[in-house]
Amino acid sequence: MGCIVTIGSVYANKRREVLDETMNAIPGLCAIGVDGAMLYHNVYTINMPGTCCGNNVNSGREAAQAAAAYLSTLA
């Protein structure tokens, strides 16, 4: 049995907005869960995907708040 995961594949700010190569937020694009966690970004040190569960739940809430704020600017 094996488990394959990715951790920290993209850069994101505290609002879960994905950052471009100049570290500026990309409007309307959010990353949640382990994709936006930025844990162990340069070094993959563990094989325990369950350690990110708290982040996965909370990041969805934070991304929804950021998306709602972004959408309100479009109206």
Distance bins in CASP14 RR format, pairs under 12 A and 6 or more apart:
PFRMAT RR
TARGET T0000
AUTHOR 0000-0000-0000
RMODE 2
METHOD distances of the structure
MODEL  1
1 47 0 0 0 0 0 1 0 0 0 0 0
2 47 0 0 0 0 1 0 0 0 0 0 0
2 49 0 0 0 0 0 1 0 0 0 0 0
3 46 0 0 0 0 0 1 0 0 0 0 0
3 47 1 0 0 1 0 0 0 0 0 0 0
3 48 0 0 0 0 1 0 0 0 0 0 0
3 49 1 0 0 1 0 0 0 0 0 0 0
3 50 0 0 0 0 1 0 0 0 0 0 0
4 34 0 0 0 0 0 1 0 0 0 0 0
4 44 0 0 0 0 0 1 0 0 0 0 0
4 47 0 0 0 0 1 0 0 0 0 0 0
4 49 0 0 0 0 1 0 0 0 0 0 0
5 33 0 0 0 0 0 1 0 0 0 0 0
5 34 1 0 0 1 0 0 0 0 0 0 0
5 35 0 0 0 0 0 1 0 0 0 0 0
5 37 0 0 0 0 0 1 0 0 0 0 0
5 39 0 0 0 0 0 1 0 0 0 0 0
5 40 0 0 0 0 0 1 0 0 0 0 0
5 44 0 0 0 0 1 0 0 0 0 0 0
5 46 0 0 0 0 1 0 0 0 0 0 0
5 47 1 0 0 1 0 0 0 0 0 0 0
5 48 0 0 0 0 1 0 0 0 0 0 0
5 49 1 0 1 0 0 0 0 0 0 0 0
5 50 0 0 0 0 1 0 0 0 0 0 0
5 51 0 0 0 0 1 0 0 0 0 0 0
5 52 0 0 0 0 1 0 0 0 0 0 0
5 53 0 0 0 0 0 1 0 0 0 0 0
5 56 0 0 0 0 0 1 0 0 0 0 0
6 31 0 0 0 0 0 1 0 0 0 0 0
6 33 0 0 0 0 0 1 0 0 0 0 0
6 34 1 0 0 1 0 0 0 0 0 0 0
6 35 1 0 0 1 0 0 0 0 0 0 0
6 36 0 0 0 0 1 0 0 0 0 0 0
6 37 0 0 0 0 1 0 0 0 0 0 0
6 38 0 0 0 0 0 1 0 0 0 0 0
6 39 0 0 0 0 0 1 0 0 0 0 0
6 40 0 0 0 0 0 1 0 0 0 0 0
6 41 0 0 0 0 0 1 0 0 0 0 0
6 44 0 0 0 0 1 0 0 0 0 0 0
6 47 0 0 0 0 0 1 0 0 0 0 0
6 49 0 0 0 0 1 0 0 0 0 0 0
6 52 0 0 0 0 0 1 0 0 0 0 0
7 33 0 0 0 0 1 0 0 0 0 0 0
7 34 1 0 1 0 0 0 0 0 0 0 0
7 35 0 0 0 0 1 0 0 0 0 0 0
7 36 0 0 0 0 1 0 0 0 0 0 0
7 37 1 0 0 1 0 0 0 0 0 0 0
7 38 0 0 0 0 1 0 0 0 0 0 0
7 39 1 0 1 0 0 0 0 0 0 0 0
7 40 1 0 1 0 0 0 0 0 0 0 0
7 41 1 0 0 1 0 0 0 0 0 0 0
7 42 0 0 0 0 0 1 0 0 0 0 0
7 43 0 0 0 0 0 1 0 0 0 0 0
7 44 1 0 0 1 0 0 0 0 0 0 0
7 45 0 0 0 0 1 0 0 0 0 0 0
7 46 0 0 0 0 1 0 0 0 0 0 0
7 47 0 0 0 0 0 1 0 0 0 0 0
7 48 0 0 0 0 1 0 0 0 0 0 0
7 49 0 0 0 0 1 0 0 0 0 0 0
7 50 0 0 0 0 0 1 0 0 0 0 0
7 51 0 0 0 0 1 0 0 0 0 0 0
7 52 1 0 0 1 0 0 0 0 0 0 0
7 55 0 0 0 0 1 0 0 0 0 0 0
7 56 0 0 0 0 0 1 0 0 0 0 0
8 18 0 0 0 0 0 1 0 0 0 0 0
8 31 0 0 0 0 1 0 0 0 0 0 0
8 32 0 0 0 0 0 1 0 0 0 0 0
8 33 0 0 0 0 1 0 0 0 0 0 0
8 34 1 0 0 1 0 0 0 0 0 0 0
8 35 1 0 0 1 0 0 0 0 0 0 0
8 36 1 0 1 0 0 0 0 0 0 0 0
8 37 1 0 1 0 0 0 0 0 0 0 0
8 38 1 0 1 0 0 0 0 0 0 0 0
8 39 1 0 1 0 0 0 0 0 0 0 0
8 40 1 0 0 1 0 0 0 0 0 0 0
8 41 1 0 1 0 0 0 0 0 0 0 0
8 42 0 0 0 0 1 0 0 0 0 0 0
8 43 0 0 0 0 0 1 0 0 0 0 0
8 44 0 0 0 0 1 0 0 0 0 0 0
8 52 0 0 0 0 1 0 0 0 0 0 0
8 55 0 0 0 0 0 1 0 0 0 0 0
8 59 0 0 0 0 0 1 0 0 0 0 0
9 18 0 0 0 0 0 1 0 0 0 0 0
9 31 0 0 0 0 1 0 0 0 0 0 0
9 32 0 0 0 0 0 1 0 0 0 0 0
9 33 0 0 0 0 0 1 0 0 0 0 0
9 34 1 0 0 1 0 0 0 0 0 0 0
9 35 1 0 1 0 0 0 0 0 0 0 0
9 36 1 0 0 1 0 0 0 0 0 0 0
9 37 0 0 0 0 1 0 0 0 0 0 0
9 38 0 0 0 0 1 0 0 0 0 0 0
9 39 0 0 0 0 0 1 0 0 0 0 0
9 40 0 0 0 0 0 1 0 0 0 0 0
9 41 0 0 0 0 1 0 0 0 0 0 0
9 42 0 0 0 0 0 1 0 0 0 0 0
9 44 0 0 0 0 0 1 0 0 0 0 0
10 16 0 0 0 0 0 1 0 0 0 0 0
10 17 0 0 0 0 0 1 0 0 0 0 0
10 18 1 0 1 0 0 0 0 0 0 0 0
10 19 1 0 0 1 0 0 0 0 0 0 0
10 20 0 0 0 0 0 1 0 0 0 0 0
10 21 0 0 0 0 0 1 0 0 0 0 0
10 23 0 0 0 0 0 1 0 0 0 0 0
10 25 0 0 0 0 0 1 0 0 0 0 0
10 26 0 0 0 0 1 0 0 0 0 0 0
10 29 0 0 0 0 1 0 0 0 0 0 0
10 30 0 0 0 0 0 1 0 0 0 0 0
10 31 1 0 1 0 0 0 0 0 0 0 0
10 32 0 0 0 0 0 1 0 0 0 0 0
10 33 0 0 0 0 0 1 0 0 0 0 0
10 34 0 0 0 0 0 1 0 0 0 0 0
10 35 1 0 0 1 0 0 0 0 0 0 0
10 36 1 0 1 0 0 0 0 0 0 0 0
10 37 0 0 0 0 1 0 0 0 0 0 0
10 38 0 0 0 0 1 0 0 0 0 0 0
10 41 0 0 0 0 1 0 0 0 0 0 0
11 17 0 0 0 0 1 0 0 0 0 0 0
11 18 1 0 0 1 0 0 0 0 0 0 0
11 19 1 0 1 0 0 0 0 0 0 0 0
11 20 0 0 0 0 1 0 0 0 0 0 0
11 21 0 0 0 0 1 0 0 0 0 0 0
11 22 0 0 0 0 0 1 0 0 0 0 0
11 23 1 0 0 1 0 0 0 0 0 0 0
11 24 0 0 0 0 0 1 0 0 0 0 0
11 25 0 0 0 0 1 0 0 0 0 0 0
11 26 0 0 0 0 0 1 0 0 0 0 0
11 29 0 0 0 0 0 1 0 0 0 0 0
11 31 0 0 0 0 1 0 0 0 0 0 0
11 35 0 0 0 0 0 1 0 0 0 0 0
11 36 1 0 0 1 0 0 0 0 0 0 0
11 37 0 0 0 0 0 1 0 0 0 0 0
11 38 1 0 0 1 0 0 0 0 0 0 0
11 41 1 0 0 1 0 0 0 0 0 0 0
11 42 0 0 0 0 0 1 0 0 0 0 0
12 18 1 0 1 0 0 0 0 0 0 0 0
12 19 1 0 0 1 0 0 0 0 0 0 0
12 20 0 0 0 0 0 1 0 0 0 0 0
12 23 0 0 0 0 0 1 0 0 0 0 0
12 25 0 0 0 0 1 0 0 0 0 0 0
12 26 0 0 0 0 1 0 0 0 0 0 0
12 28 0 0 0 0 0 1 0 0 0 0 0
12 29 0 0 0 0 1 0 0 0 0 0 0
12 30 1 0 0 1 0 0 0 0 0 0 0
12 31 1 0 1 0 0 0 0 0 0 0 0
12 32 0 0 0 0 1 0 0 0 0 0 0
12 33 0 0 0 0 1 0 0 0 0 0 0
12 34 0 0 0 0 0 1 0 0 0 0 0
12 35 0 0 0 0 1 0 0 0 0 0 0
12 36 1 0 1 0 0 0 0 0 0 0 0
12 37 0 0 0 0 1 0 0 0 0 0 0
12 38 1 0 0 1 0 0 0 0 0 0 0
12 39 0 0 0 0 0 1 0 0 0 0 0
12 41 0 0 0 0 0 1 0 0 0 0 0
12 55 0 0 0 0 0 1 0 0 0 0 0
12 59 0 0 0 0 1 0 0 0 0 0 0
12 60 0 0 0 0 0 1 0 0 0 0 0
12 62 0 0 0 0 1 0 0 0 0 0 0
12 63 0 0 0 0 1 0 0 0 0 0 0
12 66 0 0 0 0 1 0 0 0 0 0 0
13 19 1 0 0 1 0 0 0 0 0 0 0
13 20 0 0 0 0 0 1 0 0 0 0 0
13 23 0 0 0 0 1 0 0 0 0 0 0
13 24 0 0 0 0 1 0 0 0 0 0 0
13 25 1 0 0 1 0 0 0 0 0 0 0
13 26 0 0 0 0 0 1 0 0 0 0 0
13 29 0 0 0 0 0 1 0 0 0 0 0
13 30 0 0 0 0 1 0 0 0 0 0 0
13 31 0 0 0 0 1 0 0 0 0 0 0
13 36 0 0 0 0 1 0 0 0 0 0 0
13 38 0 0 0 0 1 0 0 0 0 0 0
13 59 0 0 0 0 0 1 0 0 0 0 0
13 62 0 0 0 0 0 1 0 0 0 0 0
13 63 0 0 0 0 0 1 0 0 0 0 0
13 66 0 0 0 0 1 0 0 0 0 0 0
14 25 0 0 0 0 0 1 0 0 0 0 0
14 30 0 0 0 0 0 1 0 0 0 0 0
14 36 0 0 0 0 0 1 0 0 0 0 0
14 37 0 0 0 0 0 1 0 0 0 0 0
14 38 0 0 0 0 0 1 0 0 0 0 0
14 58 0 0 0 0 0 1 0 0 0 0 0
14 59 0 0 0 0 0 1 0 0 0 0 0
14 62 1 0 0 1 0 0 0 0 0 0 0
14 63 0 0 0 0 0 1 0 0 0 0 0
14 65 0 0 0 0 0 1 0 0 0 0 0
14 66 0 0 0 0 1 0 0 0 0 0 0
15 25 1 0 0 1 0 0 0 0 0 0 0
15 26 0 0 0 0 0 1 0 0 0 0 0
15 27 0 0 0 0 0 1 0 0 0 0 0
15 28 0 0 0 0 0 1 0 0 0 0 0
15 29 0 0 0 0 0 1 0 0 0 0 0
15 30 1 0 0 1 0 0 0 0 0 0 0
15 31 0 0 0 0 0 1 0 0 0 0 0
15 32 0 0 0 0 0 1 0 0 0 0 0
15 36 0 0 0 0 0 1 0 0 0 0 0
15 59 0 0 0 0 0 1 0 0 0 0 0
15 60 0 0 0 0 0 1 0 0 0 0 0
15 61 0 0 0 0 0 1 0 0 0 0 0
15 62 1 0 0 1 0 0 0 0 0 0 0
15 63 1 0 0 1 0 0 0 0 0 0 0
15 64 0 0 0 0 0 1 0 0 0 0 0
15 65 1 0 0 1 0 0 0 0 0 0 0
15 66 1 0 1 0 0 0 0 0 0 0 0
15 67 0 0 0 0 1 0 0 0 0 0 0
15 68 0 0 0 0 0 1 0 0 0 0 0
15 69 1 0 0 1 0 0 0 0 0 0 0
15 70 0 0 0 0 1 0 0 0 0 0 0
16 25 0 0 0 0 1 0 0 0 0 0 0
16 26 0 0 0 0 0 1 0 0 0 0 0
16 28 0 0 0 0 0 1 0 0 0 0 0
16 29 0 0 0 0 1 0 0 0 0 0 0
16 30 1 0 1 0 0 0 0 0 0 0 0
16 31 1 0 0 1 0 0 0 0 0 0 0
16 32 1 0 1 0 0 0 0 0 0 0 0
16 33 0 0 0 0 1 0 0 0 0 0 0
16 35 0 0 0 0 1 0 0 0 0 0 0
16 36 1 0 0 1 0 0 0 0 0 0 0
16 37 0 0 0 0 1 0 0 0 0 0 0
16 38 0 0 0 0 0 1 0 0 0 0 0
16 55 0 0 0 0 0 1 0 0 0 0 0
16 56 0 0 0 0 0 1 0 0 0 0 0
16 58 0 0 0 0 1 0 0 0 0 0 0
16 59 1 0 1 0 0 0 0 0 0 0 0
16 60 1 0 0 1 0 0 0 0 0 0 0
16 61 0 0 0 0 1 0 0 0 0 0 0
16 62 1 0 1 0 0 0 0 0 0 0 0
16 63 1 1 0 0 0 0 0 0 0 0 0
16 64 0 0 0 0 1 0 0 0 0 0 0
16 65 0 0 0 0 1 0 0 0 0 0 0
16 66 1 0 1 0 0 0 0 0 0 0 0
16 67 0 0 0 0 1 0 0 0 0 0 0
16 69 0 0 0 0 0 1 0 0 0 0 0
16 70 0 0 0 0 0 1 0 0 0 0 0
17 23 0 0 0 0 0 1 0 0 0 0 0
17 24 0 0 0 0 1 0 0 0 0 0 0
17 25 1 1 0 0 0 0 0 0 0 0 0
17 26 1 0 0 1 0 0 0 0 0 0 0
17 27 0 0 0 0 1 0 0 0 0 0 0
17 28 1 0 0 1 0 0 0 0 0 0 0
17 29 1 0 0 1 0 0 0 0 0 0 0
17 30 1 0 1 0 0 0 0 0 0 0 0
17 31 0 0 0 0 1 0 0 0 0 0 0
17 32 0 0 0 0 0 1 0 0 0 0 0
17 36 0 0 0 0 1 0 0 0 0 0 0
17 59 0 0 0 0 0 1 0 0 0 0 0
17 62 0 0 0 0 1 0 0 0 0 0 0
17 63 0 0 0 0 1 0 0 0 0 0 0
17 65 0 0 0 0 0 1 0 0 0 0 0
17 66 1 0 1 0 0 0 0 0 0 0 0
17 67 0 0 0 0 1 0 0 0 0 0 0
17 69 0 0 0 0 1 0 0 0 0 0 0
17 70 0 0 0 0 1 0 0 0 0 0 0
18 24 0 0 0 0 0 1 0 0 0 0 0
18 25 1 0 0 1 0 0 0 0 0 0 0
18 26 1 0 1 0 0 0 0 0 0 0 0
18 27 0 0 0 0 1 0 0 0 0 0 0
18 28 0 0 0 0 1 0 0 0 0 0 0
18 29 1 0 1 0 0 0 0 0 0 0 0
18 30 1 0 0 1 0 0 0 0 0 0 0
18 31 1 0 1 0 0 0 0 0 0 0 0
18 32 0 0 0 0 0 1 0 0 0 0 0
18 35 0 0 0 0 1 0 0 0 0 0 0
18 36 1 0 0 1 0 0 0 0 0 0 0
18 38 0 0 0 0 0 1 0 0 0 0 0
18 63 0 0 0 0 1 0 0 0 0 0 0
18 66 0 0 0 0 0 1 0 0 0 0 0
18 67 0 0 0 0 0 1 0 0 0 0 0
18 70 0 0 0 0 0 1 0 0 0 0 0
19 25 1 0 0 1 0 0 0 0 0 0 0
19 26 1 0 0 1 0 0 0 0 0 0 0
19 27 0 0 0 0 0 1 0 0 0 0 0
19 29 0 0 0 0 1 0 0 0 0 0 0
19 30 0 0 0 0 0 1 0 0 0 0 0
19 31 0 0 0 0 1 0 0 0 0 0 0
19 36 0 0 0 0 1 0 0 0 0 0 0
19 38 0 0 0 0 1 0 0 0 0 0 0
19 41 0 0 0 0 0 1 0 0 0 0 0
20 26 1 0 1 0 0 0 0 0 0 0 0
20 27 0 0 0 0 0 1 0 0 0 0 0
20 29 0 0 0 0 1 0 0 0 0 0 0
23 38 0 0 0 0 0 1 0 0 0 0 0
25 31 0 0 0 0 0 1 0 0 0 0 0
25 66 0 0 0 0 1 0 0 0 0 0 0
25 69 0 0 0 0 0 1 0 0 0 0 0
25 70 0 0 0 0 1 0 0 0 0 0 0
26 66 0 0 0 0 0 1 0 0 0 0 0
26 70 0 0 0 0 0 1 0 0 0 0 0
27 66 0 0 0 0 0 1 0 0 0 0 0
27 67 0 0 0 0 0 1 0 0 0 0 0
27 69 0 0 0 0 0 1 0 0 0 0 0
27 70 1 0 0 1 0 0 0 0 0 0 0
27 71 0 0 0 0 0 1 0 0 0 0 0
27 73 0 0 0 0 1 0 0 0 0 0 0
27 74 0 0 0 0 1 0 0 0 0 0 0
28 63 0 0 0 0 1 0 0 0 0 0 0
28 66 1 0 0 1 0 0 0 0 0 0 0
28 67 1 0 0 1 0 0 0 0 0 0 0
28 68 0 0 0 0 0 1 0 0 0 0 0
28 69 0 0 0 0 1 0 0 0 0 0 0
28 70 1 0 1 0 0 0 0 0 0 0 0
28 71 0 0 0 0 1 0 0 0 0 0 0
28 72 0 0 0 0 0 1 0 0 0 0 0
28 73 0 0 0 0 1 0 0 0 0 0 0
28 74 0 0 0 0 1 0 0 0 0 0 0
29 35 0 0 0 0 0 1 0 0 0 0 0
29 36 0 0 0 0 0 1 0 0 0 0 0
29 63 0 0 0 0 1 0 0 0 0 0 0
29 66 0 0 0 0 1 0 0 0 0 0 0
29 67 0 0 0 0 1 0 0 0 0 0 0
29 70 0 0 0 0 1 0 0 0 0 0 0
30 36 0 0 0 0 1 0 0 0 0 0 0
30 59 0 0 0 0 1 0 0 0 0 0 0
30 60 0 0 0 0 1 0 0 0 0 0 0
30 61 0 0 0 0 0 1 0 0 0 0 0
30 62 0 0 0 0 1 0 0 0 0 0 0
30 63 1 1 0 0 0 0 0 0 0 0 0
30 64 0 0 0 0 1 0 0 0 0 0 0
30 65 0 0 0 0 1 0 0 0 0 0 0
30 66 1 0 1 0 0 0 0 0 0 0 0
30 67 1 0 1 0 0 0 0 0 0 0 0
30 68 0 0 0 0 0 1 0 0 0 0 0
30 69 0 0 0 0 0 1 0 0 0 0 0
30 70 0 0 0 0 1 0 0 0 0 0 0
30 71 0 0 0 0 0 1 0 0 0 0 0
31 37 0 0 0 0 1 0 0 0 0 0 0
31 38 0 0 0 0 1 0 0 0 0 0 0
31 55 0 0 0 0 0 1 0 0 0 0 0
31 56 0 0 0 0 0 1 0 0 0 0 0
31 59 1 0 0 1 0 0 0 0 0 0 0
31 60 0 0 0 0 1 0 0 0 0 0 0
31 62 0 0 0 0 0 1 0 0 0 0 0
31 63 1 0 0 1 0 0 0 0 0 0 0
31 66 0 0 0 0 0 1 0 0 0 0 0
31 67 0 0 0 0 0 1 0 0 0 0 0
32 52 0 0 0 0 0 1 0 0 0 0 0
32 54 0 0 0 0 0 1 0 0 0 0 0
32 55 0 0 0 0 1 0 0 0 0 0 0
32 56 1 0 0 1 0 0 0 0 0 0 0
32 57 0 0 0 0 1 0 0 0 0 0 0
32 58 0 0 0 0 1 0 0 0 0 0 0
32 59 1 0 1 0 0 0 0 0 0 0 0
32 60 1 0 1 0 0 0 0 0 0 0 0
32 61 0 0 0 0 1 0 0 0 0 0 0
32 62 1 0 0 1 0 0 0 0 0 0 0
32 63 1 0 1 0 0 0 0 0 0 0 0
32 64 0 0 0 0 1 0 0 0 0 0 0
32 65 0 0 0 0 0 1 0 0 0 0 0
32 66 0 0 0 0 0 1 0 0 0 0 0
32 67 0 0 0 0 0 1 0 0 0 0 0
33 39 0 0 0 0 0 1 0 0 0 0 0
33 49 0 0 0 0 0 1 0 0 0 0 0
33 50 0 0 0 0 0 1 0 0 0 0 0
33 51 0 0 0 0 0 1 0 0 0 0 0
33 52 1 0 0 1 0 0 0 0 0 0 0
33 53 0 0 0 0 1 0 0 0 0 0 0
33 54 0 0 0 0 1 0 0 0 0 0 0
33 55 1 0 1 0 0 0 0 0 0 0 0
33 56 1 0 1 0 0 0 0 0 0 0 0
33 57 0 0 0 0 1 0 0 0 0 0 0
33 58 0 0 0 0 1 0 0 0 0 0 0
33 59 1 0 1 0 0 0 0 0 0 0 0
33 60 1 0 0 1 0 0 0 0 0 0 0
33 61 0 0 0 0 0 1 0 0 0 0 0
33 62 0 0 0 0 0 1 0 0 0 0 0
33 63 0 0 0 0 1 0 0 0 0 0 0
34 40 0 0 0 0 1 0 0 0 0 0 0
34 41 0 0 0 0 0 1 0 0 0 0 0
34 44 0 0 0 0 0 1 0 0 0 0 0
34 46 0 0 0 0 0 1 0 0 0 0 0
34 48 0 0 0 0 0 1 0 0 0 0 0
34 49 1 0 0 1 0 0 0 0 0 0 0
34 50 0 0 0 0 1 0 0 0 0 0 0
34 51 0 0 0 0 1 0 0 0 0 0 0
34 52 1 0 1 0 0 0 0 0 0 0 0
34 53 0 0 0 0 1 0 0 0 0 0 0
34 54 0 0 0 0 0 1 0 0 0 0 0
34 55 1 0 0 1 0 0 0 0 0 0 0
34 56 1 0 0 1 0 0 0 0 0 0 0
34 57 0 0 0 0 0 1 0 0 0 0 0
34 59 0 0 0 0 1 0 0 0 0 0 0
34 60 0 0 0 0 0 1 0 0 0 0 0
35 41 0 0 0 0 0 1 0 0 0 0 0
35 52 0 0 0 0 0 1 0 0 0 0 0
35 55 0 0 0 0 0 1 0 0 0 0 0
35 56 0 0 0 0 1 0 0 0 0 0 0
35 59 0 0 0 0 1 0 0 0 0 0 0
35 60 0 0 0 0 0 1 0 0 0 0 0
35 63 0 0 0 0 0 1 0 0 0 0 0
36 52 0 0 0 0 1 0 0 0 0 0 0
36 55 0 0 0 0 1 0 0 0 0 0 0
36 56 0 0 0 0 1 0 0 0 0 0 0
36 58 0 0 0 0 0 1 0 0 0 0 0
36 59 1 0 0 1 0 0 0 0 0 0 0
36 60 0 0 0 0 0 1 0 0 0 0 0
36 62 0 0 0 0 0 1 0 0 0 0 0
36 63 0 0 0 0 1 0 0 0 0 0 0
37 49 0 0 0 0 0 1 0 0 0 0 0
37 50 0 0 0 0 0 1 0 0 0 0 0
37 51 0 0 0 0 1 0 0 0 0 0 0
37 52 1 0 1 0 0 0 0 0 0 0 0
37 53 0 0 0 0 0 1 0 0 0 0 0
37 54 0 0 0 0 1 0 0 0 0 0 0
37 55 1 0 1 0 0 0 0 0 0 0 0
37 56 0 0 0 0 1 0 0 0 0 0 0
37 57 0 0 0 0 0 1 0 0 0 0 0
37 58 0 0 0 0 0 1 0 0 0 0 0
37 59 1 0 0 1 0 0 0 0 0 0 0
37 60 0 0 0 0 0 1 0 0 0 0 0
37 62 0 0 0 0 0 1 0 0 0 0 0
38 52 0 0 0 0 0 1 0 0 0 0 0
38 55 0 0 0 0 1 0 0 0 0 0 0
38 59 0 0 0 0 0 1 0 0 0 0 0
39 45 0 0 0 0 1 0 0 0 0 0 0
39 46 0 0 0 0 1 0 0 0 0 0 0
39 48 0 0 0 0 0 1 0 0 0 0 0
39 49 0 0 0 0 0 1 0 0 0 0 0
39 50 0 0 0 0 0 1 0 0 0 0 0
39 51 0 0 0 0 1 0 0 0 0 0 0
39 52 1 0 0 1 0 0 0 0 0 0 0
39 54 0 0 0 0 0 1 0 0 0 0 0
39 55 1 0 0 1 0 0 0 0 0 0 0
39 56 0 0 0 0 0 1 0 0 0 0 0
39 59 0 0 0 0 0 1 0 0 0 0 0
40 46 1 0 0 1 0 0 0 0 0 0 0
40 47 0 0 0 0 0 1 0 0 0 0 0
40 48 0 0 0 0 0 1 0 0 0 0 0
40 49 0 0 0 0 0 1 0 0 0 0 0
40 51 0 0 0 0 0 1 0 0 0 0 0
40 52 0 0 0 0 0 1 0 0 0 0 0
45 51 0 0 0 0 0 1 0 0 0 0 0
46 52 0 0 0 0 1 0 0 0 0 0 0
49 55 0 0 0 0 0 1 0 0 0 0 0
49 56 0 0 0 0 1 0 0 0 0 0 0
50 56 0 0 0 0 1 0 0 0 0 0 0
50 57 0 0 0 0 0 1 0 0 0 0 0
52 58 0 0 0 0 0 1 0 0 0 0 0
52 59 0 0 0 0 1 0 0 0 0 0 0
53 59 0 0 0 0 0 1 0 0 0 0 0
54 60 0 0 0 0 0 1 0 0 0 0 0
54 61 0 0 0 0 0 1 0 0 0 0 0
54 62 0 0 0 0 0 1 0 0 0 0 0
55 61 0 0 0 0 0 1 0 0 0 0 0
55 62 0 0 0 0 1 0 0 0 0 0 0
55 63 0 0 0 0 0 1 0 0 0 0 0
56 62 0 0 0 0 0 1 0 0 0 0 0
56 63 0 0 0 0 0 1 0 0 0 0 0
57 63 0 0 0 0 0 1 0 0 0 0 0
57 64 0 0 0 0 0 1 0 0 0 0 0
58 64 0 0 0 0 0 1 0 0 0 0 0
58 65 0 0 0 0 0 1 0 0 0 0 0
59 65 0 0 0 0 0 1 0 0 0 0 0
59 66 0 0 0 0 0 1 0 0 0 0 0
60 66 0 0 0 0 1 0 0 0 0 0 0
60 67 0 0 0 0 1 0 0 0 0 0 0
60 68 0 0 0 0 0 1 0 0 0 0 0
61 67 0 0 0 0 0 1 0 0 0 0 0
61 68 0 0 0 0 0 1 0 0 0 0 0
62 68 0 0 0 0 0 1 0 0 0 0 0
62 69 0 0 0 0 0 1 0 0 0 0 0
63 69 0 0 0 0 0 1 0 0 0 0 0
63 70 0 0 0 0 0 1 0 0 0 0 0
64 70 0 0 0 0 0 1 0 0 0 0 0
64 71 0 0 0 0 0 1 0 0 0 0 0
65 71 0 0 0 0 0 1 0 0 0 0 0
65 72 0 0 0 0 0 1 0 0 0 0 0
66 72 0 0 0 0 0 1 0 0 0 0 0
66 73 0 0 0 0 0 1 0 0 0 0 0
67 73 0 0 0 0 0 1 0 0 0 0 0
67 74 0 0 0 0 0 1 0 0 0 0 0
68 74 0 0 0 0 0 1 0 0 0 0 0
68 75 0 0 0 0 0 1 0 0 0 0 0
69 75 0 0 0 0 0 1 0 0 0 0 0
END
